[in-house]
């Protein structure tokens, strides 16, 4: 059996090349028992289509790959 490769594609331009962009932030919260702030460091990975510059989250990409898998499994059942 031969390999079949399907790529996640940008839903705007059908491009398959992406670059990773990072956002760095901190989230601050007050806690009830103290005047001190509690904070979390947050790093977001965003993927940008190199053709049209549309941005996707890692969750968007994973959903797209799961959809490709679902469609491909459906096609293989019909063989």
Secondary structure in CASP SS format (residue, H / E / C, confidence):
PFRMAT SS
TARGET T0000
AUTHOR 0000-0000-0000
METHOD secondary structure of the structure
MODEL  1
X C 1.00
X C 1.00
X C 1.00
X C 1.00
X C 1.00
X C 1.00
X C 1.00
X C 1.00
X C 1.00
X C 1.00
X C 1.00
X C 1.00
X C 1.00
X C 1.00
X C 1.00
X C 1.00
X C 1.00
X E 1.00
X E 1.00
X E 1.00
X E 1.00
X E 1.00
X E 1.00
X E 1.00
X E 1.00
X E 1.00
X E 1.00
X E 1.00
X E 1.00
X E 1.00
X C 1.00
X C 1.00
X C 1.00
X C 1.00
X C 1.00
X C 1.00
X E 1.00
X E 1.00
X E 1.00
X E 1.00
X E 1.00
X E 1.00
X E 1.00
X E 1.00
X E 1.00
X E 1.00
X E 1.00
X E 1.00
X E 1.00
X C 1.00
X C 1.00
X C 1.00
X C 1.00
X C 1.00
X E 1.00
X E 1.00
X E 1.00
X H 1.00
X H 1.00
X H 1.00
X H 1.00
X H 1.00
X H 1.00
X H 1.00
X H 1.00
X H 1.00
X H 1.00
X H 1.00
X H 1.00
X H 1.00
X H 1.00
X H 1.00
X H 1.00
X H 1.00
X H 1.00
X H 1.00
X H 1.00
X C 1.00
X C 1.00
END
